[in-house]
Amino acid sequence: MAVKPKVNQYLQRFQVLMNNILQRIPIKIRFVSVSVFLFTLGWGLGTDTYFSIYVKDIIGNGWGITAVGAILALAKLVFVIPVGNINDHANIKYILLLGKVFYVVCALLYFLS
């Protein structure tokens, strides 16, 4: 019976600590973090769920799904440094706009496929 009050005490300390940490984060960074979280959640629950079914219909086996997933991860790995370099030297508003346009075009192409 003595364990539960200790757990509650630790949880209360953790909650106070997290509130202090979150209050120090600027509001703009909090908005961006929530936006990225919602985008990632939408990708994981929506598109990503049906992507493997779509790939299996095209390729016909589980190894193809694995290969496509590995190729996507490798493409991210290869392009992250050049895109980051462009992002550092270009106007951030145009990069963000271009990224949103790219997402819309890709979503449209995915829908049409």
Order of alpha helices (4+ residues) and beta strands (2+ residues): alpha-alpha-alpha-alpha-alpha
